[in-house]
Amino acid sequence: MPNTARGSRLITPKGRNLLHVLQHNTLNYLSTGEPTYWPADLNKNPDLDFVVTNGISSIHSTMESSLDLESNHSPIIITLSTSPIWKTHPLRPCNKYTNWIQFQVYINENISLNIRLKETTELGEAVQHITTLIQEAAWLSTPERKKTLQEANNIPLHIRELVYEKTLCPTQVAKY
């Protein structure tokens, strides 16, 4: 039941209906945002799975794809915890502030187009070279991303409660 709200590439009537039911019943969904189904039919596109939850905060769960290649379906692994899970965001070599002109100039100045590709090892070396070149160009032409307020406040609840208690006047703090 695809819907772009959960990361699918399609909007369908079933997907819209599912999203309405989730919102109406205050349910949440978890998704890796990555395809999990790899159809053998080339006319079909890969799609993704999701999990519907109720009362589980997103700070207490993580999801990841299991990239076991024995099937046309990649299972998802969900980790649930009683305490908040510290989530690190993947490093992204490019963002909306990437200077694409600088990227292009770096590639043009450092690419070698006269590489011999007669043997398998030479092909592997060429692939490694172009991959490294693209990564270097991306890192050099993309400014470091600053943390958002939400990322900066990814602090466990019990610590936030202690900080809140410290900010209250001494007369307002309950004695235990």
N, C-alpha and C positions, 0 to 999 in steps of 0.2 A: 504494500500500500504506500507507494511513493508520495513524498511531499518535500519540497525544497526546504521547509522549515527545519527538517531534521537532517539535511545534508544531501538528499537525493537530487538527481539532476532533472526530475520530472515533477509536474503537478498533475495529479489525477483526481477524479471525483472521490475515489476511495481514500486517497491521501488527505484531501480536504476534510472529508467526513471524520477520519481518524483524528486529525488535528483538532477539530471541533470537539470531539468526545474527550480528548485529553485535556483541553482547556476548560471545558464545562465541568469536568470532575476533578479539577486541580491535580491532575496526574503529571508526572514528569517523564521524560524519555532520555535515554543515554544512547549515544552513537559515537563510533570512532570517526565518522565522516569519510571513511575509506570504503571502497568496494569490498564486499565479502562474497559475492556470487560471480563466478566467471563462467558464463554459458559457453557451451561448445558450438552453438549456432552463431555464426559470425553476424547474422542479422540482428541479434539481440545484444544489448549493451549490459555491462556489469552493473550491479546495483548493490545496495548496502543493507545491513541488518540494524535493528535497534532494539532496545529493551525498554518496556514501560515500567515505571516505578511509582511508588506511593509512599511518601514520608521519608524518603532517603535523600539526604542533602547531597548535592554534587560535590561538596568538599569532603565527603566521606566515601567517595567511590572513584575508581578509575576504570577505563576500558582500553583494551588494545587488541589489535588483530593478531591472530596466530597465523603466521605465514607458512604453515605446513603445506607443501605443494602436492599432497597425495590426493587431493579432491578438487572439484571445481567450485568448492565452497570453503571459504576461510572462516573458521570459527572465531568468535570473539571471547576474550577473557575479561571477566569483570572482577575487580577486587573491591570488597567492601570492608570498611574499618569502623571501629567504634570511636576512633579519634580522627581528626582531620588529616587527610593525606596531602603532604606537601607536593604540589605539582610544579614541575619545571616545564616551561614552554620550550618546544623545540627551537633550535637555532634556525633562523631563516636568513639565507644569504641576501635576499632582496626584500624590500618593502616599498611602500608608496613614496619614500624619500630617495630611492635609488637614483643616482645620476646616470642615466642610460647612455648619455654621450660619453662620459668618462669611462663607462664599461666598454663601449665600442672601441674607443681609442686604445685602451689597454689591450684588448684582444688583438686589434690590428697591429699594434707595435710588437707584440710578443708571440704571435702565432707563426709557426713554421709550416709552409705549404709544400716543402720539398722533402717530405719524409718518405722513406722507402717502406712499402707495405707488401713485401713478397712472402714473408714468413709469418707464422702465427705469433711468434714472440714480438715481432715488429708491430703487428697490429695491436697487440695488448699494450705495448709501450706507447703507441700513438693515442690509444683511447685514454690511458692514464694521463698522458701529457695534456690532452684537450680538456679532460675533466678538471685537472689541477688548474689549468689556465682559466677556465670559466669560474671556478671557485675563487681564485685570487682576484679576478676582475670584480666579482660580486662583492667580496669583502671590502675591497678598496673603494668601490664607488657607492657603498651604502653606509650612511652614518649609523652609529650605535643607537639602538632603540632604547628609549627611556621607559622605565616601568610605569604602568598605569597605577592609579590610586587603588584599584581593586587588587592588583598584583602585590602592591606594597602592603596591603592590609590582609594578606593571607596568613593570619596569625591564629593559632588555636583558640577556641572559644574560652577555655578556662583562663588563658593568659589575658584575653581581652576583658574578661570579667574582673580580674584582679586589677588591671589598669583602670577600669571604670571606677572600682571601689576606691582606689588611691586618689582619683580626681574629685571625689565627693568631700564635703566638709566633714571633719571628724565627728561632728554631732549626728550626721546622717548615716554613718556606717553602722550597720547592725553589729552588736556584740554577740559572740557565740559562746 
